[in-house]
Amino acid sequence: MTDASAITPEVVAQHGLSPEEYERVLHALGREPNLTELGIFSVMWSEHCSYKSSRIHLKKLPTEAPWVICGPGENAGVIDIGDNQAAIFKMESHNHPSYIEPYQGAATGVGGILRDVFTMGARPVANLNALRFGRPDHPKMKHLIAGVVHGIGGYGNCVGVPTVGGEVNFHKAYDGNILVNAMTVGIAEQDKIFYSAASGIGNPIVYVGSKTGRDGIHGATMASADFGEDSEAKRPTVQVGDPFTEKLLIEACLELMASDAIVAIQDMGAAGLTSSAVEMASKGGVGIELDMNAVPQRETGMTPYEMMLSESQERMLMVLKPGREAFAEAIFRKWELDFAVIGTVTETGHMVLKWHGETVADIPLAPLADEAPLYDRPRASAAEYQAWANVAPLGPIAESSDIAADLLTLMASPDIASRRWIWEQYDHMVGGDTVQRPGGDSAVVRVHGTDKGLAITTDCTPRYCYADPYEGGKQAIAECYRNLSAVGALPLAVTNCLNFANPQRPEIMAQFTGCLEGMGDACRALDFPIVSGNVSLYNESKATGGGSAILPTPAIGGVGLLKDWSKSATIAFKAAGEDILLVGGATGHLGQSLYLREVLGLEAGSPPPVDLAAERKAGELIRELILAGSVTAVHDVSDGGVLVAITEMALAGGIGADLDELSTAQAFGEDQGRYLVTVPAGTTIEGAVRIGRTSEQATVWGTPLAALRHAHEGFFPTLMGADAALA
């Protein structure tokens, strides 16, 4: 296909545009597009770039608070953390590329989210991830796990940003479509934050970083369609990352940002040069003219179509003040990066591309960006969704005949087992500011040169979201709030990565809108606004037979602030003879619990309800107790219930627990809004219930810690076999 190819209905369909959308293209241009123009419309109007099925619903989310400096709409969200400092953060998906080519898919996902953060003037200080895999015994899964984990580590370790936390779930719904969500947090001075709106007619537009190649072409379009039998053939649309170049790009950009040369800056992510140019110009209400011959290219014979749609990595677009080109170029050449003036800001309101002196594209910007298609897609009613989801009711559950054996089963199960095999492949200490490592409720990273700490976590329970999207959406936010509170941090704001299947199916839109409604209500009740995010739709695969959709997975990334990082709490038992108290009560809710799934083989019942007022009250109490030094260890209760949480505390501290009698539901129920704390013997906390005491006997429920540790630590090394040696 060349730039002179005829635009046939088949060519339009290959570009992911519907006949109705193509009619809108004709109307916007007043003529038939050429291939380059069609390609530009196709990526800008893709689900991945335009959010055409989700924008109408995203507007309902709470995004404001006194400490929010910049909410959704920029490269990343920005919040005030005091002392003229800001935390800048976002989470994004790289799901489809990671299924096709797991190492590079995951690696370039990390690279892309890093660029979103340092584009705004922040030095990245922490990476996290949220991963979902299919059945561990699926024939492809070992390969996918190894590739994704090595890709995340390979990029993050080389670029010098610590990977400090994350989460991993397994479920058969992800067999044909794994999820790889990456999050980055950075820190900037509030008076040195950079935005993307282009301005200044005649100002130079410069391209910096790596050269443009043919990798990643149509990546945004691929990410806006479900997988078919030919998904492996899409391997050429997966980008290739170079973390060493990214490190140079970070340093060069931050050096230039220390000057007054930059007017606007945008990274080249999905849809590459197209999206960065369109977003900068449309946000600034200006036009843009680019000379395609000036674009640095690493392959010969590249056409404007290929250059505009390439998603080659480690590239940025900037608008500079006039006369600052030589100054900026000297910085990028010093860092051994490409630098080229490729265009100017115009007053036309159009994007005009020149090539060999001829105009090869002339597109009005408004239809590309602000007037992109917007769909209010049909969605199933609550009753219709429940009939489709077909979640079995929870019948009577008999008391366990052997709680100790069930505990061992749960500790070894895929969703609870230790992630040590994963996080030991990540450099989580580079930079010297990681003060709580992976394995706790939240990572804690010191704000360099201060006493402050940022607590960071990623959370979501997809099985809850499937059974009841509204309650699942609430719970994802509430658990994030709880994990931040459990280390003593004040939860400030949320980013999200909304992973769902095909939005053209009414039941999937019911999941999407239900989860968003629950998330919004939780954010409002907990004063926990959403400041950035990403939507990833069409996460389903025909390749697995029958069109399997992923579980609805609105992954949540949360950031909280500790005024004194040294006062943060950890999950490890500290000494024998202390009382173990349960804050938040319990009714023993077993619906949708891991006990039900892993021990009884059932996925049934409703998920545990979330009382948002009680959630906020419990979180405030826990933070007060930690700040006062009244508790020696804290752990939120989540997957697996109280007994699993106590076991995790015992293993972390190497100290056993002597517990009061618990029923099966009390031991393994997943009621929300609960924390376990340890206190000196005899200490009381209003509303908390004593359920046991830390013990010199290295056992929990009569089971030796050594056996529990063996079960907990064994899953990943056993699953990965020879690949475990790569850790």
C-alpha positions in Angstrom: 0.0 0.0 0.0 1.5 3.4 -1.0 0.5 7.0 -0.4 -1.1 7.0 -3.9 -3.3 4.0 -3.2 -6.9 4.3 -4.1 -9.3 4.7 -1.1 -11.6 1.7 -1.4 -14.2 0.5 1.1 -11.7 -2.3 1.9 -8.9 0.2 2.6 -11.2 2.1 4.9 -12.2 -1.1 6.7 -8.5 -2.0 7.1 -8.0 1.3 8.9 -10.7 0.5 11.5 -13.1 3.1 10.3 -16.8 2.3 9.9 -18.7 3.5 6.8 -20.4 6.1 8.9 -17.1 7.3 10.3 -15.7 7.5 6.7 -18.6 9.7 5.7 -17.6 12.0 8.6 -14.1 12.1 7.2 -15.4 13.1 3.8 -17.5 15.8 5.4 -14.6 17.2 7.5 -12.3 17.4 4.4 -14.9 18.3 1.8 -13.2 15.8 -0.4 -11.8 12.3 -0.5 -8.7 11.8 1.7 -5.4 10.5 0.4 -3.9 7.5 2.2 -1.8 9.6 4.6 -4.9 11.6 5.6 -6.9 8.4 6.0 -4.2 6.9 8.2 -4.2 10.0 10.4 -8.0 10.0 10.9 -7.9 6.2 11.6 -5.5 6.5 14.5 -6.9 9.7 15.9 -10.4 8.3 15.8 -9.3 4.9 17.2 -10.8 3.9 20.5 -7.3 4.0 22.0 -6.8 7.7 21.1 -10.3 9.2 20.9 -12.0 7.4 23.8 -15.1 7.5 21.6 -17.0 4.9 23.6 -15.9 6.1 27.0 -15.6 10.0 27.0 -19.2 10.5 27.7 -18.9 8.5 30.9 -15.5 9.6 32.1 -16.8 13.1 32.5 -18.9 11.9 35.4 -15.8 11.1 37.6 -14.8 13.4 40.4 -11.5 15.1 39.4 -11.1 18.1 41.6 -9.8 18.9 45.1 -7.8 21.8 46.6 -4.6 19.8 46.2 -5.2 18.9 42.6 -3.0 21.1 40.3 -3.9 19.4 37.0 -6.6 16.7 36.4 -7.3 14.6 33.4 -6.5 15.9 29.9 -2.7 16.3 30.2 0.0 13.7 29.9 -0.4 12.9 33.6 -2.1 14.1 36.8 -0.5 16.6 39.1 -1.1 17.0 42.9 0.3 19.4 45.5 2.6 17.6 48.1 3.7 20.8 49.9 6.9 22.9 49.9 6.3 23.9 46.2 6.6 20.3 45.2 4.2 18.2 43.1 3.7 14.5 42.5 2.9 13.7 38.9 1.6 10.3 38.0 -0.4 8.2 35.6 -1.2 4.6 34.7 -1.5 3.2 31.1 -2.1 -0.1 29.4 0.1 -2.1 27.0 -2.1 -5.1 26.8 -2.3 -6.2 23.1 1.4 -5.6 22.4 2.3 -7.6 25.5 0.3 -10.6 24.4 1.8 -10.6 21.0 5.4 -9.9 22.0 5.6 -10.0 25.8 9.1 -8.7 26.4 8.9 -5.7 24.1 5.2 -5.1 24.8 5.9 -4.8 28.6 9.2 -2.9 28.2 7.7 -0.3 25.9 4.7 0.1 28.2 7.1 1.1 30.9 9.0 3.4 28.6 5.7 5.1 27.5 4.4 5.8 30.9 7.8 7.2 32.0 7.7 9.7 29.1 4.2 10.8 30.1 5.6 11.8 33.5 8.9 13.4 32.7 7.3 15.2 29.8 5.6 17.4 32.4 8.9 18.3 34.1 9.0 15.5 36.8 11.9 13.3 37.6 10.4 9.7 37.8 10.9 8.2 41.2 8.9 5.0 41.1 7.3 2.5 38.8 4.5 0.1 39.6 2.5 -2.4 37.5 -0.8 -4.3 37.5 -0.7 -7.6 35.7 -3.4 -10.1 34.8 -2.6 -13.5 33.4 -4.7 -16.5 32.4 -4.7 -20.0 33.9 -1.2 -20.9 35.1 -1.3 -24.2 33.3 -2.4 -22.6 30.0 0.2 -23.6 27.3 1.2 -20.0 26.5 1.1 -18.5 30.0 4.6 -19.4 31.2 6.1 -17.8 28.1 3.9 -14.7 28.7 4.7 -14.4 32.4 8.4 -14.7 31.8 8.4 -12.2 28.9 6.4 -9.6 30.7 8.3 -9.7 33.9 11.7 -9.7 32.2 10.5 -6.8 30.0 9.4 -4.7 32.9 12.6 -5.4 34.7 14.8 -5.0 31.7 13.5 -1.5 30.9 13.0 -0.2 34.4 16.3 -1.5 35.8 18.3 0.0 32.9 16.6 3.4 32.9 17.3 3.7 36.6 13.8 4.1 38.1 12.9 1.7 40.9 9.9 -0.7 40.4 8.5 -0.6 43.9 5.1 -2.4 43.8 2.2 -3.9 41.9 -0.3 -6.7 41.7 -0.8 -9.9 39.8 -4.0 -11.9 39.3 -4.7 -15.1 37.4 -8.0 -16.1 35.8 -9.1 -18.1 32.8 -10.8 -15.0 31.3 -7.3 -13.6 30.5 -6.1 -16.8 28.7 -6.3 -15.0 25.3 -5.8 -11.4 26.4 -3.4 -10.7 29.3 -3.3 -7.2 30.8 -0.1 -5.2 31.4 -0.7 -1.9 33.1 2.2 0.3 34.0 2.3 3.3 36.4 5.0 5.9 37.0 5.2 8.6 39.7 7.5 11.6 39.5 8.3 14.7 41.5 8.6 18.2 40.1 8.8 21.8 41.4 5.3 23.4 41.1 6.7 26.4 39.2 8.5 24.1 36.7 5.6 22.0 35.4 5.3 21.7 31.6 2.1 21.4 29.5 1.4 20.4 26.0 -0.6 23.2 24.4 1.3 24.7 21.5 1.3 28.5 21.2 3.2 31.3 19.5 2.6 31.6 15.7 5.9 31.0 13.9 7.5 29.2 16.9 9.7 26.3 15.9 8.5 22.7 16.4 11.4 20.3 17.2 11.7 16.6 17.2 14.1 15.0 19.8 15.2 11.5 20.9 15.5 8.4 18.7 15.0 8.2 14.9 11.7 7.1 13.4 11.4 3.6 12.1 8.6 1.3 10.8 7.9 -0.3 14.2 4.5 0.2 15.8 2.7 1.3 12.7 -1.1 0.9 13.4 -0.3 0.1 17.0 -3.2 2.4 18.2 -5.6 0.8 15.7 -4.5 -2.7 16.8 -5.2 -1.8 20.4 -8.7 -0.8 19.4 -9.8 -4.2 18.2 -10.2 -7.6 19.7 -7.8 -10.5 18.9 -8.6 -12.9 16.1 -6.9 -16.1 15.0 -4.3 -14.0 13.2 -3.1 -12.0 16.3 0.4 -13.4 16.1 0.7 -11.8 12.6 0.4 -8.4 14.3 3.9 -8.8 15.8 5.3 -6.0 13.5 3.0 -3.5 15.1 4.8 -4.0 18.5 7.4 -1.3 19.2 10.9 -2.0 20.3 12.3 -0.1 23.3 15.7 1.2 24.3 15.9 2.1 28.0 19.4 3.5 27.7 18.2 6.0 25.1 15.2 6.8 27.4 17.6 7.5 30.3 19.5 10.0 28.0 16.2 11.5 27.0 15.1 12.0 30.6 18.3 13.8 31.4 18.3 15.9 28.3 14.7 17.0 28.7 15.1 17.9 32.4 18.3 19.9 31.5 16.4 21.8 28.9 13.4 22.3 31.2 15.7 24.1 33.7 15.9 26.9 31.1 13.2 29.1 29.6 13.3 27.6 26.1 10.3 25.3 26.1 6.8 26.6 25.2 5.1 23.1 25.1 6.1 19.5 25.1 4.4 16.2 24.3 5.7 12.7 24.1 5.1 10.5 21.1 3.1 7.6 22.4 0.2 5.9 20.8 -0.1 7.1 17.1 3.3 8.7 17.4 4.0 11.9 15.6 0.3 12.1 14.6 -1.1 12.2 18.1 1.6 14.4 19.6 1.3 17.0 16.8 -2.5 17.0 16.8 -2.8 17.2 20.6 -0.3 20.0 20.9 -1.9 22.1 18.2 -5.6 21.4 19.1 -5.0 22.2 22.8 -3.4 25.5 21.8 -6.0 26.3 19.3 -3.4 26.8 16.6 -2.3 25.1 13.4 0.9 23.1 12.7 3.0 22.6 9.6 5.6 19.8 9.4 8.3 19.1 6.9 8.4 15.3 6.6 11.8 15.4 5.0 13.3 16.8 8.2 12.0 13.9 10.4 15.0 11.8 11.5 14.6 8.4 10.0 16.4 5.1 10.7 15.0 3.3 7.6 15.3 4.3 4.0 12.4 5.1 1.7 9.9 5.9 4.5 6.7 7.6 3.4 4.8 10.4 5.2 2.1 7.7 6.0 4.7 5.6 7.7 6.4 8.4 9.5 3.1 9.8 10.9 1.8 6.4 12.1 5.1 5.0 13.4 5.2 4.3 17.2 9.0 4.1 17.5 10.0 4.7 21.1 11.9 7.3 23.0 10.7 10.4 21.0 9.4 13.8 22.0 7.9 16.8 20.2 8.5 20.3 21.5 7.6 23.9 20.7 10.5 26.2 21.5 10.8 29.9 21.9 12.2 31.5 18.7 15.9 31.7 18.6 16.4 28.9 21.2 16.9 26.2 18.7 20.7 26.2 18.8 20.7 26.2 22.6 18.4 23.2 22.7 20.2 21.4 20.0 23.5 21.6 21.9 21.9 19.9 24.9 20.4 17.0 22.9 23.6 16.5 20.9 25.6 16.4 24.1 23.3 13.6 25.2 23.8 11.9 21.8 20.2 12.2 20.8 18.7 13.3 17.5 17.4 16.9 17.3 15.6 18.4 14.3 13.5 21.4 13.6 10.6 19.8 11.7 8.0 22.5 11.5 6.3 25.7 12.8 3.2 26.7 14.7 0.7 28.3 12.3 -2.6 30.2 12.6 -4.4 28.0 10.1 -6.1 25.6 12.5 -4.9 22.9 10.1 -2.2 20.2 10.2 -0.3 20.5 6.9 2.4 18.0 5.9 5.0 18.9 3.3 7.2 16.3 1.5 9.6 17.0 -1.2 8.1 20.4 -1.5 4.5 19.2 -2.0 1.6 19.2 0.4 0.8 15.6 1.1 -1.8 16.2 3.9 -4.0 19.2 4.9 -6.5 18.4 7.6 -8.5 20.7 9.8 -7.5 19.9 13.4 -11.0 20.3 15.1 -12.5 17.2 13.5 -9.4 15.2 14.4 -9.5 16.0 18.1 -12.4 17.8 19.6 -15.0 16.5 17.1 -13.9 12.9 17.0 -16.8 10.4 17.1 -18.5 10.1 20.4 -20.8 7.1 21.1 -23.3 6.5 23.9 -23.3 2.8 23.3 -26.3 0.7 24.4 -25.9 -1.0 27.8 -27.7 -3.8 29.5 -29.9 -3.0 32.5 -28.9 -4.3 35.9 -31.3 -7.2 35.6 -30.2 -8.0 32.0 -26.6 -7.9 33.1 -27.2 -10.2 36.1 -29.0 -12.7 33.8 -26.1 -12.6 31.3 -23.3 -12.8 33.9 -25.1 -15.9 35.4 -23.4 -15.7 38.8 -24.6 -18.6 40.8 -26.2 -17.7 44.2 -24.3 -18.6 47.2 -25.9 -21.5 49.0 -25.1 -22.7 52.5 -21.4 -23.2 53.0 -20.4 -26.0 55.4 -17.8 -25.5 58.1 -14.4 -26.5 57.0 -13.2 -29.8 58.4 -9.6 -28.6 58.3 -9.0 -24.9 58.4 -5.2 -25.4 58.6 -5.1 -27.4 55.4 -7.3 -24.8 53.7 -4.9 -22.0 54.8 -2.0 -23.9 53.2 -4.0 -24.2 50.0 -4.8 -20.5 49.9 -1.2 -19.4 50.7 0.0 -21.4 47.7 -2.8 -20.3 45.4 -1.9 -18.1 42.4 -3.6 -14.9 43.6 -2.2 -15.0 47.1 1.2 -16.7 46.7 4.4 -14.6 47.2 5.4 -12.4 44.3 9.0 -12.5 45.3 10.0 -14.3 42.1 8.6 -11.3 40.3 9.9 -8.4 42.3 13.3 -9.7 42.9 13.8 -9.3 39.1 13.1 -5.6 39.5 15.6 -3.1 40.9 13.4 -1.7 43.6 16.2 0.2 45.5 17.9 2.2 42.7 17.9 5.9 43.7 18.3 5.1 47.4 14.8 6.5 48.3 12.7 3.3 48.5 11.9 2.9 52.2 9.1 0.2 52.0 9.9 -2.5 49.5 7.5 -4.7 47.6 5.5 -7.1 49.8 3.6 -4.7 52.0 0.3 -2.9 51.6 1.9 0.1 49.8 5.4 1.0 48.6 6.8 4.1 50.3 9.3 6.3 48.5 11.1 9.1 50.3 10.8 12.5 48.6 14.5 13.1 48.1 16.1 15.5 50.5 13.0 15.8 52.7 11.2 13.9 55.5 8.2 13.4 53.3 7.3 10.0 51.8 4.9 9.1 49.0 2.9 5.9 49.5 1.9 4.2 46.2 -0.3 1.2 45.4 -2.2 -0.5 42.6 -5.5 -2.3 43.3 -8.5 -4.0 41.7 -10.5 -7.2 42.3 -11.8 -8.2 38.9 -13.9 -11.1 40.2 -15.9 -8.6 42.3 -16.3 -6.3 39.3 -17.7 -9.2 37.2 -20.2 -10.3 39.8 -21.4 -6.7 40.6 -19.8 -4.0 38.6 -21.0 -1.2 40.9 -19.7 -2.8 44.1 -16.6 -3.9 42.3 -15.8 -0.3 41.2 -16.4 0.9 44.8 -14.2 -1.8 46.2 -11.2 -1.0 43.8 -11.1 2.6 45.1 -11.7 1.6 48.7 -9.0 -1.0 48.7 -6.5 1.5 47.3 -7.5 4.0 50.0 -7.1 1.2 52.6 -3.6 0.2 51.4 -2.4 3.8 51.6 -3.9 4.3 55.0 -2.4 1.0 56.2 1.1 2.5 56.0 0.0 5.8 57.5 -0.3 7.9 54.4 -3.1 10.4 53.7 -4.7 9.2 50.4 -4.6 12.1 47.9 -5.5 11.0 44.4 -6.0 8.2 42.0 -5.0 7.3 38.5 -6.7 4.4 36.7 -6.4 2.0 33.8 -9.9 0.9 32.7 -9.5 -2.5 31.0 -12.7 -3.9 29.5 -13.8 -6.0 26.6 -15.8 -5.0 23.5 -17.9 -1.9 24.2 -20.2 -2.7 21.3 -21.7 -5.5 23.5 -24.3 -4.1 25.8 -23.3 -6.3 28.7 -19.7 -5.0 28.5 -20.9 -1.4 28.5 -23.0 -2.3 31.6 -19.8 -3.4 33.3 -18.0 -0.3 32.2 -20.7 2.2 33.4 -21.4 0.2 36.6 -17.7 0.2 37.6 -17.3 3.9 36.8 -20.4 4.7 38.9 -19.0 2.8 41.8 -15.6 4.3 41.5 -17.1 7.8 41.3 -19.2 7.3 44.4 -16.2 5.9 46.3 -13.9 8.8 45.2 -16.5 11.4 46.4 -17.1 9.7 49.7 -13.4 9.2 50.4 -12.2 12.7 49.1 -10.0 10.8 46.7 -10.2 12.4 43.2 -9.2 10.8 39.9 -6.5 13.0 38.2 -5.4 10.9 35.2 -6.1 7.6 33.5 -6.3 5.4 30.5 -9.1 3.3 28.8 -8.3 0.0 27.2 -11.2 -1.6 25.4 -11.6 -4.6 23.1 -9.7 -6.9 25.5 -11.1 -10.1 24.3 -10.0 -12.9 22.0 -11.7 -15.0 19.4 -8.5 -17.1 19.3 -9.5 -18.9 22.5 -12.7 -20.0 20.9 -16.1 -18.4 21.6 -15.1 -14.8 22.0 -13.8 -14.8 25.5 -13.9 -11.4 27.3 -11.6 -10.5 30.1 -13.1 -9.8 33.5 -13.9 -6.1 33.9 -10.6 -4.7 35.4 -10.6 -1.1 36.4 -7.1 -1.0 37.8 -6.5 1.7 40.3 -3.2 3.4 41.2 -3.2 5.5 44.3 -0.8 8.0 45.8 -0.8 9.2 49.4 1.5 11.5 51.5 3.4 10.9 54.7 4.7 14.0 56.3 7.4 11.9 58.0 8.3 8.7 56.1 10.0 7.2 59.2 6.7 6.9 60.9 5.2 4.6 58.3 3.8 1.3 59.4 4.7 -2.1 58.1 2.8 -5.5 58.0 5.5 -7.5 59.9 4.8 -8.7 63.5 7.5 -7.0 65.7 7.5 -9.0 68.9 5.9 -11.9 70.7 3.2 -11.3 73.3 1.4 -8.4 71.6 -2.3 -8.4 71.1 -3.7 -8.8 67.6 -6.8 -6.5 67.1 -9.3 -6.5 64.2 -10.5 -3.0 63.2 -13.7 -2.9 61.2 -15.6 -6.0 62.4 -16.8 -8.9 60.3 -19.9 -10.8 59.2 -17.9 -13.5 57.4 -18.8 -12.7 53.7 -17.7 -15.6 51.6 -19.4 -14.6 48.3 -16.8 -14.3 45.5 -14.0 -15.1 48.0 -10.8 -16.8 47.1 -11.7 -19.5 49.7 -14.8 -20.3 47.7 -12.8 -20.4 44.4 -9.6 -22.1 45.5 -10.8 -24.5 48.2 -14.4 -25.3 47.1 -14.1 -24.7 43.3 -17.0 -22.2 43.2 -17.3 -18.7 41.8 -20.6 -17.7 43.4 -22.5 -15.2 45.3 -22.3 -11.4 45.5 -19.0 -9.6 46.3 -18.7 -8.1 49.8 -20.5 -4.7 50.0 -18.5 -1.6 50.7 -19.7 0.8 53.4 -18.0 4.0 52.3 -18.7 5.9 55.5 -17.3 3.1 57.6 -14.3 2.8 55.2 -13.4 6.4 55.7 -13.9 6.2 59.4 -11.6 3.2 59.7 -9.0 4.7 57.5 -8.9 7.9 59.5 -8.6 5.9 62.8 -5.7 3.8 61.4 -3.8 6.8 60.2 -4.2 8.5 63.6 -3.0 5.3 65.4 0.1 5.1 63.2 0.9 8.8 63.6 0.6 8.5 67.4 2.9 5.4 67.4 0.1 3.4 69.1 0.3 0.3 66.8 3.4 -1.8 66.0 2.2 -3.5 62.8 -0.7 -2.8 60.4 -2.2 -4.8 57.5 -5.4 -4.4 55.6 -7.6 -7.5 55.2 -8.3 -8.3 51.6 -7.9 -11.5 49.5 -8.3 -14.6 51.6 -9.6 -12.8 54.7 -8.3 -12.5 58.2 -6.4 -15.7 58.5 -4.4 -15.1 55.3 -3.6 -11.6 56.4 -2.4 -12.8 59.8 -0.2 -15.4 58.1 1.3 -12.7 55.9 2.1 -10.6 58.9 3.6 -13.6 60.7 5.8 -14.6 57.7 7.0 -11.0 57.3 8.1 -10.9 60.9 9.1 -14.5 61.5 6.8 -14.5 64.5 3.8 -16.8 65.1 0.3 -16.1 66.2 -1.9 -17.7 68.8 -5.5 -17.1 67.7 -8.9 -17.3 69.2 -11.4 -19.6 67.6 -12.6 -18.6 64.2 -15.4 -20.0 62.1 -14.7 -20.7 58.4 -16.5 -17.5 57.4 -14.6 -15.5 60.0 -11.3 -16.9 58.9 -11.7 -16.5 55.2 -14.5 -14.0 54.6 -13.5 -11.0 52.6 -15.5 -8.3 54.4 -14.3 -4.8 53.5 -13.1 -1.8 55.5 -11.0 -3.9 57.9 -7.4 -3.8 59.2 -5.4 -6.0 61.6 -3.1 -4.2 64.0 -0.7 -5.3 66.8 -0.5 -3.4 70.1 1.2 -4.0 73.4 -0.7 -6.5 75.5 -3.8 -5.1 77.2 -4.1 -2.0 74.9 -7.6 -1.3 73.7 -8.8 0.6 70.7 -12.4 1.7 70.5 -14.4 -0.5 68.1 -11.5 -3.0 67.7 -11.8 -6.7 68.7 -9.0 -8.8 70.1 -8.7 -12.0 68.1 -5.3 -13.3 69.3 -1.8 -12.6 70.3 1.6 -12.9 68.6 3.5 -15.9 69.8 6.9 -17.3 70.5 5.7 -20.5 68.8 6.5 -20.1 65.1 3.0 -21.3 64.0 -0.3 -20.0 62.8 -3.4 -22.1 63.4 -1.1 -24.9 64.5 0.8 -24.9 61.2 4.6 -24.2 61.3 5.7 -21.0 59.6 8.2 -23.0 57.7 5.4 -25.0 56.0 3.4 -21.9 55.4 6.4 -20.1 53.9 7.2 -23.1 51.7 3.6 -23.0 50.4 3.6 -19.3 50.0 7.0 -18.9 48.3 6.7 -22.0 46.1 4.1 -21.1 43.5 6.1 -19.0 41.0 9.4 -21.0 41.1 7.5 -24.2 40.6 5.4 -22.7 37.8 8.3 -21.1 36.0 10.7 -24.1 36.4 13.9 -23.3 34.5 12.8 -19.7 34.0 13.0 -19.3 37.8 16.7 -19.3 37.4 16.5 -16.2 35.3 15.4 -14.2 38.4 
